[in-house]
Amino acid sequence: MKRIAVAEPKLGGNEKAYVLDCLETTWISSNGKYIGAFENAFAKFCNVKHAIATNNGTTALHLALVVLGLEPGDEVIVPTVTYIATANAVRYCGATPVFADVCQSTMNLNPHDIEKRITPKTKGIIPVHLYGHPAEMGPINEIAKRHGLFVVEDAAEAHGAEYFGVKVGGLSDCAVFSFFGNKIVTTGEGGMVTTNDDELAEKLRLHRGQGMDPARRYWFPVIGYNYRMTNIQAAIGLAQMENIGTALADRDRLGRWYDEALQNLADRIQLPRESTWARQVYWMYTIFLKNGGEKERDTVMQILDVEGIETRPVFYPMHILPPYKEDAVYPVADMWAQRGINLPTHQSLTKEDVDRVAKSLAVALAAL
């Protein structure tokens, strides 16, 4: 019986042809035609003016925070349930991530928990569009405007997700994306910052390339970073963008398959909930046990693993991890994160694969 991976890339377009073109023309480093072409394609997809490619999603976030002026001693509000890179990028600037609780329906930043976290040191908010469901950007932006804070969308997992019909990536001062191998769009490793702010885009490009003045070679007016994407990475990314519509449609269909296959387990698990104002893109189809905790979750995952089905736990809340350990209580995160499981979610899955996952999940739940 074949093993079902939790994620894998789909490389069925022009990826090979474009990479070979890079090799044959020797444009393999951080210059070449594919970088600009990929940036333009991604900006058009997100309906924004600017897209600035980087070598991964974490550097994209760090770069954004640097050019927004985040400094040591500042604070940034971050959802406690996220991938650790969100908090780490704040620390890279010498600032402090201040955690807030999440909504149980989406595990995204809860706008109602933001305001009480704001202090005179607060400089910004980083909402995370977790697992492909957009955060509630309207209330978040309203709070930020009232307090004079910047907002950076962490859209690493949400290519194509929408809030009231507007794609993520253009809902704040800027947004960051990841193109790691398990993402909806992949370049192997890679990232992107999107923005509609011309001045911010100029600063992003300057700091991305070691801070070298584009009009005066080897003149460095600022301390920058080597966060550039290679032409080979961008070549893969451009090929991926040519099939982004198919990729999103395939994930929509996968979500429907899972919804149908798991409906008879609704008394035991909570299925993903799409808000009425949202389009979620199922980067990871995520379920939650309605009862139990980490022990029961791990038991289910172990049984699925024996059945040849790879899964992942929902991210551990930041406030329980050693670098960010707190004694504070975050009721939703504390209860629900330990119950969450990412099921296999990628374009190569068939209806038969989904049915097999559902049957094995039923067996695992019955064993609790």
Backbone hydrogen bonds, N-H to C=O, Kabsch-Sander energy under -0.5 kcal/mol:
donor,donor_aa,acceptor,acceptor_aa,energy
4,I,308,G,-3.0
5,A,3,R,-0.7
11,L,9,P,-0.6
18,Y,14,N,-2.6
19,V,15,E,-2.3
20,L,16,K,-2.5
21,D,17,A,-1.7
22,C,18,Y,-1.8
23,L,19,V,-2.1
24,E,20,L,-3.0
25,T,21,D,-2.0
26,T,22,C,-0.8
27,W,22,C,-0.9
28,I,26,T,-1.6
35,I,32,G,-0.9
36,G,32,G,-0.7
37,A,33,K,-1.6
38,F,34,Y,-2.6
39,E,35,I,-2.4
40,N,36,G,-2.5
41,A,37,A,-2.2
42,F,38,F,-2.5
43,A,39,E,-2.6
44,K,40,N,-2.3
45,F,41,A,-2.0
46,C,42,F,-2.2
47,N,43,A,-0.7
47,N,44,K,-0.7
48,V,43,A,-2.4
50,H,195,T,-2.0
52,I,193,V,-3.0
53,A,51,A,-0.6
54,T,191,G,-2.5
55,N,227,Y,-1.1
57,G,190,G,-0.6
60,A,56,N,-1.6
61,L,57,G,-1.9
62,H,58,T,-2.5
63,L,59,T,-2.9
64,A,60,A,-2.1
65,L,61,L,-2.3
66,V,62,H,-2.4
67,V,63,L,-2.3
68,L,64,A,-1.4
69,G,66,V,-1.6
70,L,65,L,-2.3
73,G,94,G,-1.5
74,D,71,E,-2.1
75,E,121,K,-2.2
76,V,96,T,-2.2
77,I,124,G,-2.4
78,V,98,V,-2.5
80,T,100,A,-2.6
82,T,80,T,-0.8
86,T,83,Y,-1.9
88,N,84,I,-2.7
89,A,85,A,-2.3
90,V,86,T,-0.8
91,R,87,A,-1.7
92,Y,88,N,-2.3
93,C,89,A,-0.7
93,C,90,V,-0.9
94,G,91,R,-2.5
95,A,90,V,-1.7
96,T,74,D,-2.5
98,V,76,V,-3.2
99,F,97,P,-0.6
100,A,78,V,-1.7
103,C,108,N,-2.7
107,M,103,C,-3.1
110,N,101,D,-2.2
113,D,110,N,-2.1
114,I,111,P,-1.4
115,E,111,P,-0.7
117,R,114,I,-2.3
118,I,114,I,-0.6
118,I,115,E,-1.3
122,T,119,T,-1.7
123,K,75,E,-3.2
124,G,75,E,-1.0
125,I,150,F,-2.1
126,I,77,I,-2.8
129,H,154,D,-2.3
130,L,128,V,-1.8
132,G,129,H,-1.5
133,H,130,L,-2.1
137,M,135,A,-1.8
140,I,136,E,-1.4
141,N,137,M,-3.0
142,E,138,G,-2.0
143,I,139,P,-2.2
144,A,140,I,-2.3
145,K,141,N,-2.6
146,R,142,E,-2.1
147,H,143,I,-1.6
148,G,144,A,-0.8
148,G,145,K,-0.7
149,L,144,A,-2.7
150,F,123,K,-2.3
152,V,125,I,-2.2
153,E,174,C,-2.1
154,D,127,P,-2.9
155,A,153,E,-1.1
155,A,176,V,-2.2
158,A,155,A,-1.8
161,A,158,A,-2.2
162,E,279,R,-1.8
163,Y,166,V,-2.9
164,F,162,E,-0.5
164,F,277,W,-3.6
166,V,163,Y,-1.7
168,V,161,A,-2.6
170,G,167,K,-1.1
173,D,151,V,-1.0
174,C,151,V,-1.1
175,A,194,T,-2.1
176,V,153,E,-2.6
177,F,192,M,-2.5
178,S,156,A,-0.6
179,F,190,G,-3.0
181,G,188,G,-1.1
183,K,180,F,-2.2
187,T,179,F,-2.9
188,G,179,F,-0.7
189,E,187,T,-1.3
191,G,54,T,-2.1
192,M,177,F,-1.5
193,V,52,I,-2.1
194,T,175,A,-2.5
195,T,50,H,-1.9
198,D,196,N,-0.7
201,A,197,D,-2.3
202,E,198,D,-2.0
203,K,199,E,-1.9
204,L,200,L,-2.4
205,R,201,A,-2.3
206,L,202,E,-2.0
207,H,203,K,-2.6
208,R,204,L,-1.9
209,G,205,R,-1.1
210,Q,207,H,-0.7
210,Q,225,Y,-2.9
211,G,206,L,-1.5
212,M,209,G,-1.5
213,D,219,W,-3.6
216,R,213,D,-1.4
219,W,216,R,-1.8
220,F,218,Y,-0.5
222,V,211,G,-0.8
224,G,210,Q,-1.0
224,G,222,V,-0.8
225,Y,207,H,-3.1
227,Y,208,R,-2.3
227,Y,225,Y,-1.3
231,N,29,S,-4.0
232,I,28,I,-0.6
234,A,230,T,-2.3
235,A,231,N,-2.1
236,I,232,I,-1.9
237,G,233,Q,-2.3
238,L,234,A,-2.9
239,A,235,A,-1.9
240,Q,236,I,-2.1
241,M,237,G,-2.3
242,E,238,L,-1.4
243,N,240,Q,-1.4
244,I,241,M,-1.2
247,A,243,N,-2.2
248,L,244,I,-2.4
249,A,245,G,-2.1
250,D,246,T,-2.7
251,R,247,A,-1.6
252,D,248,L,-2.2
253,R,249,A,-2.4
254,L,250,D,-2.1
255,G,251,R,-2.3
256,R,252,D,-1.9
257,W,253,R,-2.4
258,Y,254,L,-2.4
259,D,255,G,-2.6
260,E,256,R,-2.3
261,A,257,W,-2.7
262,L,258,Y,-2.3
263,Q,259,D,-0.6
263,Q,260,E,-0.6
265,L,262,L,-2.2
266,A,263,Q,-1.3
268,R,265,L,-2.2
269,I,265,L,-2.1
270,Q,288,F,-3.2
271,L,269,I,-0.6
273,R,105,S,-0.7
274,E,272,P,-0.5
275,S,273,R,-0.6
278,A,275,S,-1.9
279,R,162,E,-2.1
281,V,132,G,-1.8
283,W,131,Y,-1.1
284,M,131,Y,-1.2
285,Y,343,L,-0.5
286,T,284,M,-0.7
287,I,341,I,-2.6
288,F,270,Q,-1.7
289,L,339,R,-2.1
290,K,268,R,-2.6
297,R,293,G,-2.5
298,D,294,E,-2.7
299,T,295,K,-1.9
300,V,296,E,-2.2
301,M,297,R,-2.3
302,Q,298,D,-2.4
303,I,299,T,-2.2
304,L,300,V,-2.3
305,D,301,M,-2.1
306,V,302,Q,-2.0
307,E,303,I,-1.5
308,G,305,D,-1.8
309,I,304,L,-2.6
310,E,4,I,-2.7
310,E,308,G,-0.5
312,R,342,N,-1.5
314,V,340,G,-1.8
318,M,80,T,-3.6
320,I,317,P,-1.6
321,L,318,M,-1.4
324,Y,321,L,-1.5
325,K,322,P,-0.9
326,E,319,H,-2.5
334,D,330,Y,-3.3
335,M,331,P,-1.6
336,W,332,V,-3.0
337,A,333,A,-1.6
339,R,336,W,-1.5
340,G,337,A,-1.2
341,I,287,I,-2.7
342,N,312,R,-3.5
343,L,285,Y,-2.8
343,L,341,I,-0.6
345,T,6,V,-2.6
349,L,346,H,-1.4
354,V,350,T,-2.1
355,D,351,K,-2.3
356,R,352,E,-2.1
357,V,353,D,-2.4
358,A,354,V,-2.5
359,K,355,D,-2.4
360,S,356,R,-2.4
361,L,357,V,-2.4
362,A,358,A,-2.1
363,V,359,K,-1.8
364,A,360,S,-2.3
365,L,361,L,-2.7
366,A,362,A,-1.9
367,A,363,V,-1.0
367,A,364,A,-0.5
368,L,365,L,-1.2
